[in-house]
Amino acid sequence: MGRVHVSVRTWTRIRLALGMPTAEFAALYGWSVSLRGLDTSRWYLTTTVRDLAHLVGDYRRNVPSGVSRAVR
């Protein structure tokens, strides 16, 4: 199964758009952390393609239509 990496900024925006606490969001969609040094711009969160598909479905059902700032 493939893996998907997103920046901390994108992860946070999606989580906030869904209105979920950090721990719940991380557990529900199987996120793990990938840190590359002390530079926070190189920190990523990783999940599987399957979990991302689940997330996208939930996002489409729960976030008002239109392109939100979370996915621009």
FIBANU-397844 format. One record per residue (C-alpha): residue in three letters; z, y, x. Coordinates in steps of 0.1 Angstrom, whole numbers. Layout:
N
[rec 'ALA',[Z,Y,X]]
...
end
This chain:
72
[rec 'MET',[0,0,0]]
[rec 'GLY',[-9,34,13]]
[rec 'ARG',[15,62,20]]
[rec 'VAL',[14,99,11]]
[rec 'HIS',[30,127,31]]
[rec 'VAL',[39,161,17]]
[rec 'SER',[56,191,32]]
[rec 'VAL',[92,199,24]]
[rec 'ARG',[79,231,7]]
[rec 'THR',[55,212,-16]]
[rec 'TRP',[81,185,-24]]
[rec 'THR',[106,212,-34]]
[rec 'ARG',[81,230,-56]]
[rec 'ILE',[72,198,-74]]
[rec 'ARG',[108,188,-78]]
[rec 'LEU',[118,222,-92]]
[rec 'ALA',[88,222,-116]]
[rec 'LEU',[101,189,-130]]
[rec 'GLY',[136,203,-131]]
[rec 'MET',[151,174,-112]]
[rec 'PRO',[181,173,-89]]
[rec 'THR',[172,163,-53]]
[rec 'ALA',[189,129,-52]]
[rec 'GLU',[173,118,-86]]
[rec 'PHE',[138,130,-76]]
[rec 'ALA',[141,112,-42]]
[rec 'ALA',[153,80,-57]]
[rec 'LEU',[129,79,-87]]
[rec 'TYR',[98,84,-67]]
[rec 'GLY',[108,65,-35]]
[rec 'TRP',[107,94,-11]]
[rec 'SER',[118,90,25]]
[rec 'VAL',[121,117,52]]
[rec 'SER',[99,120,83]]
[rec 'LEU',[112,145,108]]
[rec 'ARG',[91,155,138]]
[rec 'GLY',[114,176,161]]
[rec 'LEU',[135,206,152]]
[rec 'ASP',[106,226,138]]
[rec 'THR',[110,224,100]]
[rec 'SER',[73,231,95]]
[rec 'ARG',[67,196,108]]
[rec 'TRP',[91,178,84]]
[rec 'TYR',[75,157,57]]
[rec 'LEU',[85,135,28]]
[rec 'THR',[67,103,23]]
[rec 'THR',[61,80,-7]]
[rec 'THR',[37,53,-17]]
[rec 'VAL',[4,59,-35]]
[rec 'ARG',[18,39,-64]]
[rec 'ASP',[50,61,-66]]
[rec 'LEU',[28,93,-63]]
[rec 'ALA',[7,81,-92]]
[rec 'HIS',[39,77,-113]]
[rec 'LEU',[49,112,-102]]
[rec 'VAL',[16,127,-111]]
[rec 'GLY',[18,111,-146]]
[rec 'ASP',[53,125,-151]]
[rec 'TYR',[42,159,-139]]
[rec 'ARG',[12,161,-163]]
[rec 'ARG',[35,151,-192]]
[rec 'ASN',[63,174,-184]]
[rec 'VAL',[49,206,-168]]
[rec 'PRO',[30,230,-190]]
[rec 'SER',[-8,228,-187]]
[rec 'GLY',[-27,248,-161]]
[rec 'VAL',[-25,247,-124]]
[rec 'SER',[11,254,-114]]
[rec 'ARG',[22,269,-81]]
[rec 'ALA',[35,235,-70]]
[rec 'VAL',[1,221,-66]]
[rec 'ARG',[-21,250,-54]]
end
